[in-house]
Amino acid sequence: MKYVIGIDLGTSAVKAILIDQSGNMVMETSAAYPLIQEKTGYSEQDPEDWIKQTKKVLKRVTRQFTGNVEDIEGVSFSGQMHGLVMLDENNQVLRNAILWNDTRTKSQCDHITKLLGDKIIEITKNKVLEGFTLPKILWVKENEPQIYEKLRVFLLPKDYVRYRMTGKIHTDYSDAAGTSLLHIEEKKWSKEICDLFHIDESICPPLVESHSFVGTILPEFADKVGLSQNTKVFAGGADNACGAVGAGILSTNYQLSSIGTSGVILAYEESIDEKADGKVHFFNHAKSDAFYSMGVTLSAGLSLSWFKNNFFKDTSFPKMIDGIKDIPIGSDGLLFAPFLVGERTPYSDAFIRGSFIGVSALHTKTHFVRAVMEGITFSLNESIHLLREKGKEIGTIVSIGGGAKNDLWLQMQADIFHTRVVSLKSEQGPGLGAALIAAYGCKWFATLEEGAEKCIQIKSEFHPIEENVQKYKQLFNIYQTVYDHTKKISHQLLEFRDSE
Protein backbone atom coordinates (compact mmCIF):
# COMPACT_ATOMS: atom_id res chain seq x y z
CA MET A 1 0.00 0.00 0.00
CA LYS A 2 1.24 3.47 -0.91
CA TYR A 3 0.61 6.66 1.08
CA VAL A 4 0.81 10.45 0.72
CA ILE A 5 0.88 13.30 3.20
CA GLY A 6 -1.04 16.58 3.00
CA ILE A 7 0.38 19.45 5.05
CA ASP A 8 -1.94 22.36 5.83
CA LEU A 9 -0.08 25.44 7.09
CA GLY A 10 -2.81 27.44 8.79
CA THR A 11 -2.80 30.72 10.69
CA SER A 12 -2.72 29.13 14.14
CA ALA A 13 -1.37 25.62 13.52
CA VAL A 14 0.08 23.22 10.97
CA LYS A 15 -1.75 19.96 10.33
CA ALA A 16 -0.52 16.83 8.60
CA ILE A 17 -2.78 14.04 7.34
CA LEU A 18 -1.75 10.69 5.92
CA ILE A 19 -4.01 8.92 3.41
CA ASP A 20 -3.63 5.57 1.66
CA GLN A 21 -4.35 4.56 -1.92
CA SER A 22 -7.87 3.49 -0.97
CA GLY A 23 -8.64 7.06 0.05
CA ASN A 24 -8.70 6.30 3.78
CA MET A 25 -7.33 8.79 6.27
CA VAL A 26 -4.77 6.83 8.28
CA MET A 27 -3.47 9.53 10.57
CA GLU A 28 -3.93 13.19 11.51
CA THR A 29 -1.87 15.41 13.78
CA SER A 30 -1.30 19.12 14.34
CA ALA A 31 0.96 21.56 16.17
CA ALA A 32 0.26 25.19 17.05
CA TYR A 33 2.41 28.31 16.78
CA PRO A 34 1.88 31.88 18.01
CA LEU A 35 0.84 35.12 16.36
CA ILE A 36 3.03 38.18 16.85
CA GLN A 37 0.85 41.29 17.25
CA GLU A 38 3.06 44.20 18.31
CA LYS A 39 0.55 46.91 17.38
CA THR A 40 -3.14 47.21 16.57
CA GLY A 41 -3.63 45.92 13.03
CA TYR A 42 -0.30 44.09 12.93
CA SER A 43 -0.24 40.30 12.51
CA GLU A 44 3.02 38.47 11.95
CA GLN A 45 4.66 35.09 12.48
CA ASP A 46 8.21 33.82 12.66
CA PRO A 47 8.67 31.47 9.67
CA GLU A 48 11.05 29.39 11.78
CA ASP A 49 8.04 28.46 13.94
CA TRP A 50 6.40 26.97 10.85
CA ILE A 51 9.49 24.87 10.15
CA LYS A 52 9.82 23.68 13.74
CA GLN A 53 6.16 22.64 14.02
CA THR A 54 6.03 21.11 10.53
CA LYS A 55 8.98 18.92 11.46
CA LYS A 56 7.18 18.02 14.68
CA VAL A 57 3.99 16.83 12.96
CA LEU A 58 5.89 14.92 10.27
CA LYS A 59 8.00 13.21 12.95
CA ARG A 60 4.79 12.17 14.73
CA VAL A 61 3.44 10.70 11.49
CA THR A 62 6.58 8.66 10.76
CA ARG A 63 6.94 7.46 14.37
CA GLN A 64 3.35 6.18 14.45
CA PHE A 65 3.48 4.79 10.92
CA THR A 66 3.78 1.00 11.03
CA GLY A 67 4.77 0.46 7.40
CA ASN A 68 7.89 1.18 5.38
CA VAL A 69 8.44 4.97 5.07
CA GLU A 70 9.55 4.35 1.46
CA ASP A 71 5.85 3.70 0.81
CA ILE A 72 5.04 7.30 1.74
CA GLU A 73 5.72 8.44 -1.78
CA GLY A 74 4.38 12.00 -1.93
CA VAL A 75 3.89 15.21 0.04
CA SER A 76 2.03 18.38 -0.87
CA PHE A 77 0.88 21.57 0.80
CA SER A 78 -2.01 23.86 1.53
CA GLY A 79 -1.23 27.24 3.02
CA GLN A 80 -2.62 30.46 4.44
CA MET A 81 -2.80 32.96 1.58
CA HIS A 82 -1.27 36.40 0.98
CA GLY A 83 1.47 36.25 3.65
CA LEU A 84 4.79 37.90 2.81
CA VAL A 85 8.05 36.03 3.48
CA MET A 86 11.12 38.03 2.39
CA LEU A 87 14.44 36.32 1.61
CA ASP A 88 17.89 37.81 0.95
CA GLU A 89 20.51 36.71 -1.59
CA ASN A 90 21.37 33.71 0.61
CA ASN A 91 17.67 32.80 0.98
CA GLN A 92 17.74 33.85 4.63
CA VAL A 93 14.56 35.33 6.15
CA LEU A 94 14.82 39.13 6.44
CA ARG A 95 11.95 39.78 8.86
CA ASN A 96 8.87 38.15 10.36
CA ALA A 97 6.23 37.13 7.83
CA ILE A 98 3.36 39.63 7.50
CA LEU A 99 0.10 37.66 7.44
CA TRP A 100 -3.19 37.80 5.55
CA ASN A 101 -5.04 39.32 8.52
CA ASP A 102 -2.60 42.22 8.94
CA THR A 103 -4.33 45.53 8.18
CA ARG A 104 -1.50 48.09 8.37
CA THR A 105 -1.46 48.71 4.61
CA LYS A 106 -4.52 50.91 4.00
CA SER A 107 -2.46 53.82 2.60
CA GLN A 108 -0.61 51.45 0.25
CA CYS A 109 -3.92 49.98 -0.97
CA ASP A 110 -5.28 53.49 -1.58
CA HIS A 111 -2.12 54.37 -3.52
CA ILE A 112 -2.33 51.22 -5.67
CA THR A 113 -6.02 51.82 -6.42
CA LYS A 114 -5.39 55.48 -7.26
CA LEU A 115 -2.59 54.68 -9.72
CA LEU A 116 -4.17 51.63 -11.36
CA GLY A 117 -7.92 52.30 -11.05
CA ASP A 118 -9.95 49.57 -12.72
CA LYS A 119 -6.75 48.22 -14.30
CA ILE A 120 -6.00 46.31 -11.11
CA ILE A 121 -9.26 44.36 -11.57
CA GLU A 122 -8.61 43.89 -15.29
CA ILE A 123 -5.22 42.29 -14.57
CA THR A 124 -5.73 40.51 -11.25
CA LYS A 125 -9.56 40.15 -11.31
CA ASN A 126 -9.64 41.47 -7.73
CA LYS A 127 -9.60 44.71 -5.81
CA VAL A 128 -6.42 45.20 -3.84
CA LEU A 129 -7.04 44.72 -0.12
CA GLU A 130 -5.00 45.25 3.05
CA GLY A 131 -4.38 41.53 3.42
CA PHE A 132 -2.90 41.00 -0.04
CA THR A 133 0.84 40.69 -0.72
CA LEU A 134 1.65 43.66 -2.98
CA PRO A 135 0.64 46.33 -0.42
CA LYS A 136 2.77 44.49 2.17
CA ILE A 137 5.80 44.69 -0.14
CA LEU A 138 5.20 48.41 -0.64
CA TRP A 139 4.79 48.93 3.13
CA VAL A 140 8.20 47.36 3.76
CA LYS A 141 9.69 49.38 0.91
CA GLU A 142 8.40 52.61 2.48
CA ASN A 143 8.87 51.84 6.17
CA GLU A 144 11.82 49.43 6.27
CA PRO A 145 13.95 50.43 3.28
CA GLN A 146 17.08 48.82 4.72
CA ILE A 147 15.27 45.45 4.66
CA TYR A 148 13.70 46.00 1.24
CA GLU A 149 17.12 46.71 -0.27
CA LYS A 150 18.22 43.20 0.72
CA LEU A 151 15.13 41.51 -0.76
CA ARG A 152 15.96 39.03 -3.53
CA VAL A 153 12.80 36.90 -3.59
CA PHE A 154 9.50 36.79 -1.75
CA LEU A 155 7.56 33.64 -0.96
CA LEU A 156 4.12 32.81 0.38
CA PRO A 157 4.00 30.89 3.68
CA LYS A 158 3.62 27.31 2.46
CA ASP A 159 6.23 27.94 -0.26
CA TYR A 160 8.82 28.85 2.35
CA VAL A 161 8.18 25.60 4.22
CA ARG A 162 8.45 23.68 0.96
CA TYR A 163 11.71 25.52 0.14
CA ARG A 164 13.18 24.40 3.46
CA MET A 165 12.08 20.85 2.68
CA THR A 166 13.42 20.72 -0.90
CA GLY A 167 15.83 23.62 -1.37
CA LYS A 168 13.75 24.72 -4.39
CA ILE A 169 11.89 28.03 -4.75
CA HIS A 170 8.49 28.18 -6.48
CA THR A 171 4.93 29.28 -5.98
CA ASP A 172 1.78 27.92 -7.59
CA TYR A 173 -0.87 29.85 -9.51
CA SER A 174 -3.61 29.52 -6.88
CA ASP A 175 -1.47 31.16 -4.20
CA ALA A 176 0.11 33.68 -6.57
CA ALA A 177 -3.42 34.80 -7.50
CA GLY A 178 -3.78 36.37 -4.05
CA THR A 179 -0.73 38.62 -4.31
CA SER A 180 -2.17 41.42 -6.54
CA LEU A 181 0.83 40.78 -8.78
CA LEU A 182 -0.37 37.91 -10.98
CA HIS A 183 -2.00 38.36 -14.37
CA ILE A 184 -4.75 35.82 -13.70
CA GLU A 185 -5.62 35.08 -17.32
CA GLU A 186 -2.08 34.99 -18.71
CA LYS A 187 -0.76 33.05 -15.67
CA LYS A 188 2.37 35.18 -15.34
CA TRP A 189 3.62 37.97 -13.10
CA SER A 190 2.37 41.34 -14.28
CA LYS A 191 5.28 43.37 -15.66
CA GLU A 192 2.95 46.37 -15.83
CA ILE A 193 2.24 46.30 -12.09
CA CYS A 194 5.86 45.61 -11.17
CA ASP A 195 7.12 48.45 -13.36
CA LEU A 196 4.53 50.93 -12.09
CA PHE A 197 5.62 50.40 -8.48
CA HIS A 198 9.33 50.04 -9.29
CA ILE A 199 9.46 46.43 -8.19
CA ASP A 200 12.11 44.23 -9.78
CA GLU A 201 10.18 41.34 -11.31
CA SER A 202 13.04 39.02 -10.33
CA ILE A 203 11.81 39.05 -6.71
CA CYS A 204 8.72 37.11 -7.85
CA PRO A 205 9.26 33.32 -7.57
CA PRO A 206 8.94 30.91 -10.53
CA LEU A 207 5.34 29.82 -11.18
CA VAL A 208 4.16 26.20 -11.36
CA GLU A 209 0.91 24.23 -11.30
CA SER A 210 -0.34 22.96 -7.94
CA HIS A 211 0.30 19.33 -8.92
CA SER A 212 3.79 20.05 -10.29
CA PHE A 213 6.63 17.90 -8.99
CA VAL A 214 9.16 20.35 -7.53
CA GLY A 215 11.77 18.07 -5.97
CA THR A 216 12.52 15.47 -3.33
CA ILE A 217 13.25 15.95 0.35
CA LEU A 218 16.68 17.24 1.32
CA PRO A 219 18.76 14.62 3.22
CA GLU A 220 19.05 16.69 6.40
CA PHE A 221 15.29 17.43 6.45
CA ALA A 222 14.42 13.78 5.74
CA ASP A 223 16.68 12.60 8.57
CA LYS A 224 15.03 15.01 11.03
CA VAL A 225 11.46 13.88 10.27
CA GLY A 226 11.97 10.24 9.37
CA LEU A 227 10.84 10.41 5.75
CA SER A 228 12.67 8.93 2.78
CA GLN A 229 14.86 11.24 0.69
CA ASN A 230 13.04 9.77 -2.32
CA THR A 231 9.67 11.20 -1.22
CA LYS A 232 8.26 13.34 -4.04
CA VAL A 233 7.20 16.87 -3.18
CA PHE A 234 4.45 18.66 -5.12
CA ALA A 235 3.77 22.39 -5.12
CA GLY A 236 0.32 22.43 -3.49
CA GLY A 237 -2.02 25.39 -3.35
CA ALA A 238 -3.72 28.18 -1.45
CA ASP A 239 -5.84 27.05 1.48
CA ASN A 240 -9.15 27.95 -0.13
CA ALA A 241 -8.21 26.24 -3.41
CA CYS A 242 -7.08 23.12 -1.53
CA GLY A 243 -10.19 23.28 0.65
CA ALA A 244 -12.23 23.23 -2.56
CA VAL A 245 -10.35 20.15 -3.77
CA GLY A 246 -10.80 18.47 -0.37
CA ALA A 247 -14.55 19.15 -0.46
CA GLY A 248 -14.98 18.05 -4.08
CA ILE A 249 -15.63 21.52 -5.53
CA LEU A 250 -14.24 20.52 -8.92
CA SER A 251 -17.25 21.19 -11.14
CA THR A 252 -19.99 23.79 -11.47
CA ASN A 253 -22.48 21.42 -9.79
CA TYR A 254 -21.13 22.12 -6.30
CA GLN A 255 -20.33 25.19 -4.23
CA LEU A 256 -18.66 25.46 -0.82
CA SER A 257 -19.82 27.05 2.42
CA SER A 258 -17.00 27.06 4.95
CA ILE A 259 -17.49 28.49 8.43
CA GLY A 260 -14.30 28.79 10.40
CA THR A 261 -13.03 31.92 12.14
CA SER A 262 -13.89 33.61 8.88
CA GLY A 263 -16.48 32.30 6.43
CA VAL A 264 -16.18 31.51 2.73
CA ILE A 265 -18.58 30.92 -0.13
CA LEU A 266 -16.67 29.39 -3.03
CA ALA A 267 -17.89 28.51 -6.52
CA TYR A 268 -15.99 26.62 -9.22
CA GLU A 269 -15.49 28.51 -12.48
CA GLU A 270 -14.56 26.93 -15.81
CA SER A 271 -13.33 30.11 -17.47
CA ILE A 272 -12.15 33.66 -16.85
CA ASP A 273 -14.76 36.12 -15.62
CA GLU A 274 -14.55 38.82 -18.28
CA LYS A 275 -16.96 40.97 -16.27
CA ALA A 276 -15.10 40.77 -12.96
CA ASP A 277 -15.90 43.82 -10.83
CA GLY A 278 -14.03 42.94 -7.66
CA LYS A 279 -17.15 42.44 -5.52
CA VAL A 280 -16.19 38.79 -5.11
CA HIS A 281 -12.68 37.37 -5.32
CA PHE A 282 -11.66 35.53 -8.48
CA PHE A 283 -8.62 33.26 -8.23
CA ASN A 284 -6.86 30.44 -10.07
CA HIS A 285 -7.93 27.02 -8.78
CA ALA A 286 -5.55 24.26 -7.66
CA LYS A 287 -7.01 22.32 -10.61
CA SER A 288 -5.17 23.25 -13.80
CA ASP A 289 -6.80 25.89 -16.02
CA ALA A 290 -9.76 26.30 -13.70
CA PHE A 291 -10.77 29.14 -11.40
CA TYR A 292 -13.04 29.94 -8.48
CA SER A 293 -15.14 32.85 -7.29
CA MET A 294 -15.12 33.47 -3.58
CA GLY A 295 -16.86 35.71 -1.09
CA VAL A 296 -15.53 36.18 2.43
CA THR A 297 -17.21 36.94 5.74
CA LEU A 298 -14.47 38.07 8.13
CA SER A 299 -16.31 37.29 11.40
CA ALA A 300 -18.18 34.04 10.85
CA GLY A 301 -17.28 31.50 13.54
CA LEU A 302 -15.47 34.36 15.27
CA SER A 303 -18.84 36.01 15.96
CA LEU A 304 -20.24 32.89 17.61
CA SER A 305 -17.03 32.25 19.59
CA TRP A 306 -17.01 35.87 20.75
CA PHE A 307 -20.62 35.59 21.92
CA LYS A 308 -20.06 32.25 23.68
CA ASN A 309 -16.89 33.39 25.43
CA ASN A 310 -18.62 36.46 26.79
CA PHE A 311 -22.12 35.21 27.58
CA PHE A 312 -22.07 31.36 27.61
CA LYS A 313 -18.59 30.70 28.98
CA ASP A 314 -19.63 27.62 30.98
CA THR A 315 -21.86 26.16 28.27
CA SER A 316 -20.73 23.87 25.45
CA PHE A 317 -21.24 24.96 21.84
CA PRO A 318 -23.73 22.12 21.10
CA LYS A 319 -25.82 22.95 24.17
CA MET A 320 -25.74 26.68 23.44
CA ILE A 321 -26.87 26.16 19.84
CA ASP A 322 -29.46 23.49 20.69
CA GLY A 323 -31.47 26.08 22.59
CA ILE A 324 -32.34 28.00 19.41
CA LYS A 325 -34.81 25.33 18.24
CA ASP A 326 -37.47 26.99 20.38
CA ILE A 327 -36.73 30.48 19.02
CA PRO A 328 -38.65 31.46 15.87
CA ILE A 329 -37.05 32.49 12.59
CA GLY A 330 -35.95 36.10 12.91
CA SER A 331 -35.26 35.74 16.65
CA ASP A 332 -38.44 37.64 17.51
CA GLY A 333 -37.33 40.76 15.68
CA LEU A 334 -33.62 40.68 16.59
CA LEU A 335 -31.02 41.09 13.81
CA PHE A 336 -27.22 40.78 14.02
CA ALA A 337 -24.64 42.15 11.57
CA PRO A 338 -21.37 40.18 12.04
CA PHE A 339 -18.92 43.01 11.30
CA LEU A 340 -16.77 42.54 14.41
CA VAL A 341 -13.48 43.14 12.59
CA GLY A 342 -14.78 44.88 9.47
CA GLU A 343 -16.21 43.10 6.45
CA ARG A 344 -14.86 41.78 3.17
CA THR A 345 -17.70 40.78 0.81
CA PRO A 346 -19.36 42.77 -0.56
CA TYR A 347 -18.29 45.92 1.29
CA SER A 348 -14.47 45.75 1.61
CA ASP A 349 -14.67 47.96 4.68
CA ALA A 350 -12.11 47.46 7.44
CA PHE A 351 -13.85 50.03 9.66
CA ILE A 352 -17.47 48.88 9.71
CA ARG A 353 -18.45 47.29 13.03
CA GLY A 354 -21.10 44.84 14.14
CA SER A 355 -24.50 45.58 15.60
CA PHE A 356 -27.57 44.05 17.19
CA ILE A 357 -30.71 45.75 15.92
CA GLY A 358 -34.21 45.41 17.35
CA VAL A 359 -33.20 44.53 20.93
CA SER A 360 -36.21 44.46 23.25
CA ALA A 361 -37.01 43.42 26.81
CA LEU A 362 -38.45 40.10 25.63
CA HIS A 363 -35.14 38.89 24.22
CA THR A 364 -33.14 36.24 26.08
CA LYS A 365 -29.53 35.16 25.61
CA THR A 366 -30.77 32.35 23.36
CA HIS A 367 -32.49 34.87 21.08
CA PHE A 368 -29.08 36.47 20.66
CA VAL A 369 -27.50 33.10 19.79
CA ARG A 370 -30.01 32.53 17.01
CA ALA A 371 -29.59 36.11 15.78
CA VAL A 372 -25.81 35.64 15.62
CA MET A 373 -26.17 32.41 13.63
CA GLU A 374 -28.70 33.99 11.26
CA GLY A 375 -26.50 37.07 10.83
CA ILE A 376 -23.46 34.98 9.92
CA THR A 377 -25.52 33.02 7.41
CA PHE A 378 -27.02 36.21 5.94
CA SER A 379 -23.50 37.56 5.49
CA LEU A 380 -22.51 34.40 3.59
CA ASN A 381 -25.71 34.71 1.57
CA GLU A 382 -24.53 38.15 0.38
CA SER A 383 -21.85 36.30 -1.60
CA ILE A 384 -24.37 33.79 -2.98
CA HIS A 385 -26.65 36.70 -3.90
CA LEU A 386 -23.78 38.35 -5.85
CA LEU A 387 -22.98 35.10 -7.66
CA ARG A 388 -26.61 34.66 -8.65
CA GLU A 389 -26.75 38.25 -9.88
CA LYS A 390 -23.79 37.42 -12.16
CA GLY A 391 -25.79 34.51 -13.61
CA LYS A 392 -24.19 31.75 -11.54
CA GLU A 393 -26.37 28.68 -11.04
CA ILE A 394 -26.16 27.59 -7.39
CA GLY A 395 -26.38 23.80 -7.19
CA THR A 396 -25.54 21.75 -4.11
CA ILE A 397 -23.64 23.53 -1.36
CA VAL A 398 -21.10 21.47 0.55
CA SER A 399 -20.97 22.85 4.10
CA ILE A 400 -17.79 22.39 6.13
CA GLY A 401 -16.40 23.81 9.37
CA GLY A 402 -18.46 24.91 12.33
CA GLY A 403 -21.58 25.40 10.21
CA ALA A 404 -21.62 21.70 9.34
CA LYS A 405 -21.49 20.44 12.93
CA ASN A 406 -25.12 21.19 13.80
CA ASP A 407 -28.27 20.07 12.00
CA LEU A 408 -30.14 23.25 12.98
CA TRP A 409 -27.47 25.39 11.34
CA LEU A 410 -27.34 23.16 8.25
CA GLN A 411 -31.10 23.54 7.82
CA MET A 412 -30.74 27.30 8.35
CA GLN A 413 -28.18 27.39 5.52
CA ALA A 414 -30.47 25.40 3.21
CA ASP A 415 -33.35 27.81 3.95
CA ILE A 416 -31.36 31.05 3.64
CA PHE A 417 -29.29 29.91 0.63
CA HIS A 418 -32.46 28.40 -0.91
CA THR A 419 -30.69 25.28 -2.14
CA ARG A 420 -29.67 21.75 -1.14
CA VAL A 421 -26.93 21.69 1.52
CA VAL A 422 -24.85 18.61 2.38
CA SER A 423 -22.30 17.75 5.06
CA LEU A 424 -19.45 15.24 4.70
CA LYS A 425 -18.66 12.03 6.61
CA SER A 426 -15.00 12.92 6.97
CA GLU A 427 -14.17 16.59 6.73
CA GLN A 428 -10.46 17.31 6.30
CA GLY A 429 -10.70 20.36 4.04
CA PRO A 430 -7.41 21.91 2.88
CA GLY A 431 -5.27 19.12 4.34
CA LEU A 432 -7.17 16.50 2.33
CA GLY A 433 -6.97 18.74 -0.73
CA ALA A 434 -3.18 18.88 -0.35
CA ALA A 435 -3.03 15.09 0.05
CA LEU A 436 -5.18 14.59 -3.07
CA ILE A 437 -2.85 16.88 -5.02
CA ALA A 438 0.09 14.72 -3.92
CA ALA A 439 -1.83 11.55 -4.85
CA TYR A 440 -2.67 13.00 -8.26
CA GLY A 441 0.98 14.00 -8.72
CA CYS A 442 1.97 10.42 -7.89
CA LYS A 443 -0.49 9.25 -10.59
CA TRP A 444 -2.81 7.42 -8.23
CA PHE A 445 -5.72 8.93 -10.15
CA ALA A 446 -6.21 10.08 -13.70
CA THR A 447 -7.92 13.27 -12.48
CA LEU A 448 -8.41 15.19 -9.24
CA GLU A 449 -12.13 14.50 -9.61
CA GLU A 450 -11.48 10.75 -9.50
CA GLY A 451 -9.50 11.19 -6.30
CA ALA A 452 -12.20 13.33 -4.71
CA GLU A 453 -14.89 10.77 -5.56
CA LYS A 454 -12.84 8.09 -3.84
CA CYS A 455 -12.18 10.06 -0.67
CA ILE A 456 -15.28 12.21 -0.15
CA GLN A 457 -18.63 10.85 1.06
CA ILE A 458 -21.82 12.74 1.90
CA LYS A 459 -23.00 12.35 5.50
CA SER A 460 -26.34 14.19 5.49
CA GLU A 461 -28.39 16.49 3.28
CA PHE A 462 -30.85 19.28 3.93
CA HIS A 463 -33.42 20.76 1.58
CA PRO A 464 -34.98 24.22 1.83
CA ILE A 465 -38.37 24.40 3.52
CA GLU A 466 -40.40 26.80 1.41
CA GLU A 467 -42.18 28.48 4.33
CA ASN A 468 -38.81 29.20 5.94
CA VAL A 469 -37.33 30.37 2.64
CA GLN A 470 -39.96 33.08 2.28
CA LYS A 471 -39.50 34.34 5.84
CA TYR A 472 -35.74 34.47 5.42
CA LYS A 473 -36.04 36.33 2.12
CA GLN A 474 -37.89 39.12 3.93
CA LEU A 475 -35.29 39.20 6.69
CA PHE A 476 -32.40 39.16 4.22
CA ASN A 477 -33.83 42.20 2.46
CA ILE A 478 -33.78 44.02 5.81
CA TYR A 479 -30.26 42.73 6.58
CA GLN A 480 -28.95 44.18 3.33
CA THR A 481 -29.88 47.69 4.50
CA VAL A 482 -27.87 47.46 7.74
CA TYR A 483 -24.47 48.34 6.28
CA ASP A 484 -25.61 51.61 4.70
CA HIS A 485 -27.43 52.65 7.87
CA THR A 486 -24.57 51.86 10.26
CA LYS A 487 -21.46 52.71 8.22
CA LYS A 488 -21.27 56.36 9.25
CA ILE A 489 -22.02 55.56 12.89
CA SER A 490 -19.33 52.84 12.99
CA HIS A 491 -16.70 55.11 11.50
CA GLN A 492 -17.58 57.95 13.89
CA LEU A 493 -17.36 55.63 16.90
CA LEU A 494 -13.93 54.41 15.82
CA GLU A 495 -12.75 57.99 15.40
CA PHE A 496 -14.08 58.77 18.87
CA ARG A 497 -12.33 55.75 20.38
CA ASP A 498 -9.02 56.61 18.69
CA SER A 499 -9.22 60.19 19.89
CA GLU A 500 -9.39 59.11 23.54
Secondary structure as UniProt FT lines:
FT   STRAND          3..9
FT   STRAND          13..20
FT   TURN            21..22
FT   STRAND          25..32
FT   TURN            40..41
FT   STRAND          44..45
FT   HELIX           47..64
FT   HELIX           69..71
FT   STRAND          72..79
FT   STRAND          84..87
FT   TURN            89..90
FT   STRAND          97..98
FT   TURN            100..101
FT   TURN            104..105
FT   HELIX           106..116
FT   TURN            117..118
FT   HELIX           119..124
FT   TURN            130..131
FT   HELIX           133..143
FT   HELIX           145..148
FT   TURN            149..150
FT   STRAND          153..155
FT   HELIX           157..166
FT   STRAND          171..172
FT   HELIX           173..176
FT   TURN            177..180
FT   STRAND          182..183
FT   TURN            184..187
FT   STRAND          188..189
FT   HELIX           191..196
FT   TURN            197..198
FT   HELIX           201..203
FT   STRAND          207..208
FT   TURN            210..211
FT   STRAND          213..216
FT   HELIX           219..225
FT   TURN            229..230
FT   STRAND          232..234
FT   STRAND          237..238
FT   HELIX           239..246
FT   TURN            247..248
FT   TURN            252..253
FT   STRAND          254..259
FT   STRAND          263..269
FT   TURN            274..275
FT   STRAND          281..284
FT   TURN            288..289
FT   STRAND          291..297
FT   HELIX           301..311
FT   TURN            313..314
FT   HELIX           317..322
FT   HELIX           323..326
FT   TURN            329..333
FT   STRAND          335..337
FT   TURN            340..341
FT   TURN            345..347
FT   TURN            350..351
FT   STRAND          355..357
FT   TURN            361..362
FT   HELIX           365..389
FT   TURN            390..391
FT   STRAND          396..401
FT   HELIX           402..404
FT   HELIX           407..417
FT   STRAND          421..424
FT   HELIX           429..441
FT   TURN            442..443
FT   HELIX           448..455
FT   STRAND          458..462
FT   HELIX           466..479
FT   TURN            480..481
FT   HELIX           482..499
//
